[in-house]
Amino acid sequence: MRFEDHITVTPDVRGGKPCIRGTRITVVDVLEYMASGMSEEEILGDFPDLKPVHLRSVLAFAAARERRLIDPPAA
Protein backbone atom coordinates (compact mmCIF):
# COMPACT_ATOMS: atom_id res chain seq x y z
CA MET A 1 0.00 0.00 0.00
CA ARG A 2 1.23 3.46 -0.88
CA PHE A 3 -0.10 6.28 1.26
CA GLU A 4 0.42 8.60 -1.73
CA ASP A 5 -2.57 6.90 -3.39
CA HIS A 6 -4.85 8.10 -0.58
CA ILE A 7 -3.29 11.26 0.89
CA THR A 8 -3.16 14.51 -1.07
CA VAL A 9 -1.92 18.03 -0.47
CA THR A 10 -3.87 20.68 -2.34
CA PRO A 11 -2.99 24.31 -1.59
CA ASP A 12 -6.60 25.55 -1.66
CA VAL A 13 -8.03 22.70 0.46
CA ARG A 14 -7.75 23.05 4.27
CA GLY A 15 -4.81 25.43 3.91
CA GLY A 16 -2.67 22.87 2.11
CA LYS A 17 -2.74 20.35 4.95
CA PRO A 18 -2.48 16.69 3.95
CA CYS A 19 -6.01 15.31 3.46
CA ILE A 20 -7.67 12.03 2.59
CA ARG A 21 -8.09 12.09 -1.21
CA GLY A 22 -11.48 13.40 -2.26
CA THR A 23 -12.35 14.73 1.21
CA ARG A 24 -11.55 17.68 3.45
CA ILE A 25 -10.60 15.34 6.31
CA THR A 26 -7.02 16.04 7.32
CA VAL A 27 -4.40 13.53 8.35
CA VAL A 28 -3.95 15.36 11.64
CA ASP A 29 -7.71 15.16 12.35
CA VAL A 30 -7.64 11.38 11.95
CA LEU A 31 -4.48 11.05 14.03
CA GLU A 32 -6.08 13.11 16.80
CA TYR A 33 -9.20 10.91 16.73
CA MET A 34 -7.00 7.84 17.06
CA ALA A 35 -4.93 9.43 19.84
CA SER A 36 -8.10 10.31 21.75
CA GLY A 37 -9.00 6.63 21.87
CA MET A 38 -11.56 6.41 19.08
CA SER A 39 -11.62 2.96 17.54
CA GLU A 40 -11.36 2.34 13.82
CA GLU A 41 -15.05 1.39 13.82
CA GLU A 42 -16.01 4.66 15.54
CA ILE A 43 -14.02 6.78 13.10
CA LEU A 44 -15.42 4.93 10.09
CA GLY A 45 -18.93 5.25 11.55
CA ASP A 46 -18.56 9.00 12.01
CA PHE A 47 -17.02 9.52 8.56
CA PRO A 48 -18.77 7.23 6.06
CA ASP A 49 -16.52 8.46 3.22
CA LEU A 50 -13.52 6.84 4.91
CA LYS A 51 -12.46 3.23 4.48
CA PRO A 52 -9.98 1.14 6.51
CA VAL A 53 -7.31 1.74 3.84
CA HIS A 54 -7.55 5.48 4.54
CA LEU A 55 -6.78 4.95 8.22
CA ARG A 56 -3.78 2.77 7.36
CA SER A 57 -2.64 5.43 4.88
CA VAL A 58 -2.81 8.09 7.60
CA LEU A 59 -0.56 5.97 9.82
CA ALA A 60 1.84 5.25 6.96
CA PHE A 61 1.99 8.96 6.12
CA ALA A 62 2.76 9.86 9.75
CA ALA A 63 5.42 7.14 9.96
CA ALA A 64 7.08 8.35 6.75
CA ARG A 65 7.08 11.94 7.99
CA GLU A 66 8.60 10.86 11.30
CA ARG A 67 11.22 8.80 9.49
CA ARG A 68 12.25 11.86 7.46
CA LEU A 69 12.62 13.88 10.68
CA ILE A 70 14.77 11.24 12.34
CA ASP A 71 16.81 10.21 9.28
CA PRO A 72 17.36 13.35 7.20
CA PRO A 73 18.77 12.78 3.71
CA ALA A 74 22.56 12.64 3.46
CA ALA A 75 24.16 15.83 2.18
Buried (B, 14 or more C-beta within 10 A) or exposed (E): EEBEEBBEEEEEBBEEEBBBEEBEBBBBBBBEBBEEEBEEEEBBEEBEEBEEEBBBBBBBBBEEEEEEEEEEEEE
